[in-house]
Amino acid sequence: MRAMIVEDEPASAEYIAAICKRFAPNVVLCAQAENGEEALACMESARPDIVITDIAMPRMDGLSLTAELSRRYPNVSVILISGYQQFEYARTALRYGAVDYLLKPVNPKELVRCLNTIAARRTQANANAPQPHVSSFTPLQHYVDAHLCETLTLPALCKACNVSQ
């Protein structure tokens, strides 16, 4: 799984990264951002599966980021981290689709448990997803193999496989 850390405090970001590297070897840190705006700007290039974000940050806080991620990237799991033990923050986080809400300082066991839960859910979702039928590509593969030296065109491929363009 690919993870992005969004944290404006460098020491906290390093701490979270160290936990992931040491205790969650299945997690690859693909990006780091200092606020929600920066995180959104690098979502396409980083392609994280998980965003681990602080709540209190300048320019765009973690709750606003979570809401935007839920709208734009619904398959990205969000873990919110906060130094504030306020019920309203946690409730808002869950309403925006966050997977969990952890308090600072982050307990390594809690973060790893959360990451493992996300991994298990993703594995289960992938196992339940419909799989393409490889056999449906067999006629196409045979035609291409037999005509590799020729210029292949879409109309010819469709005619040979008896499908429409």
N, C-alpha and C positions, 0 to 999 in steps of 0.2 A: 504494500500500500504506500501511496505517496502522500506525504504530509507537508503542510505549510504552517509555519509558526508566525502569528501576528501579535507582536508585543513591542511596546515602545521602550521598555526598560531592558537594555542589553544584558544585564546580569540574569534577569528572569528568562529571557529568550535562550541564553546559553544553558541555563539550568534545565529547561524543558527539553532542549536538544540533547543534552547529556543523558537525561532519563531515557529518551527514545533510543539513542544509540546503544546505551548499555543494556537496557532491559526489554527493548522491543525491536529485535533484529529484522522483523518483517516490515518495519516502517522505514521508508527512505525519505529523508528530509529533502524536499525538492525546491523549497523557497522559504524566504523569510521577509517579512514586511514590518514596518514600524507603525502602521495605522490601517484602517479599513480601506481608505482610498487607494493606498499603495497595493494592498492585497488584491483588490478588484482589478487593478491595472495589470497585474501579472498572472491572473487566473488562467488565461488562454495558453500562455507559454508554459506555466508550471504544471497545469493539469492535476492538481491534488485531489486525492480521494477524501482527505480529512483536512480540516482547518482547525488548528488549536489557537484560540484567540483570547486575549485579555478583553475585559469589558471597557475599562477606563483608558482611553487613548485620545490624543488630539486628532482633529480633522474629521475622523469618522470613528465612532466607538464600536465596540464589539457587538452590541445589540443591533445597531443599524447595519453592520456588516452581515450579521446572521440573517436578518430580514432580507437583504439584497441577495445573499447566496441562496437562500431558500427560493427566491423568485427566479433568479437567473440560472442557478446550478443546483437543481433539486436533488441530484444524486451525491452531492458533496456532504459529508457528515461534519458537523460542527461541535467542537468541545469548547465551552466557555470557561474562562478562568478569571477569578475575581478576588480581590482583597476585601470585598464587601459581602458580609453575611446578611444580605437583605432579601427577604422572601420575594419582594416585588421584582427584583432583578432575575431571580431564578424562574419565577412564573412567566415573565416576559420572554426569557430565553427559551423555555419550553414551548411557548406559544409560537415563537418564530422557527421552531423546528430543531433546536439544539439537541444533541444526543445526551449531553451531560453538562453539569455545572459544578466545577471544582473550585475549592477555595485555596488561596495562596497562604502559606507556601504549599505548593503542590506536593501531595504525598505520592511518591513514585509508584507505590502499589496501586493506588486509585487510578492514576493515569494509565498504567499498563493494563489494568482490568478493563478500563474504558476502551482502550485501543483494541484489546482482544475481543471485546464484545462487538465492536464495529466490524472487525475482520470476520468474525463468525457470521454476522448478519449478511455481509457481502458475499461470503462463500455460499450461504444458503440461498440468497437471491439469485446468484449465478447458476446454481444447480437447478433451480426451479424455472429458469428462463427457457423459452423454447429454443431448441437447437436447429440450425439449418440442416436440411437433408442433403448430404453430400451427393447422394445418388442423382439428385436433380441436375447436377453439373456434369455428370458423366458424359452425356452426348456431346456437350460443348467441348469438353476436354479431349474426347476422341477426335472430333472434327479438327480442332486446333493442332493436335499432334500429327494428324494425317496431312495437314496443309501448311506446315510451318514454312516451307520455302515459297509460298504464295503470299500475295498481298491479301490480308484478311480485312473484310469489310463487315460492318454491322448487318447490312441486309443479307449478306451471304451466311453469316453465322446464325441469324434468326431463322432463315429458310431451312438450313441444315438441321437445326434443332426443333423445327416446327413450333416456333414461338413468335409472337408479334414484337415489333420494335418498341 
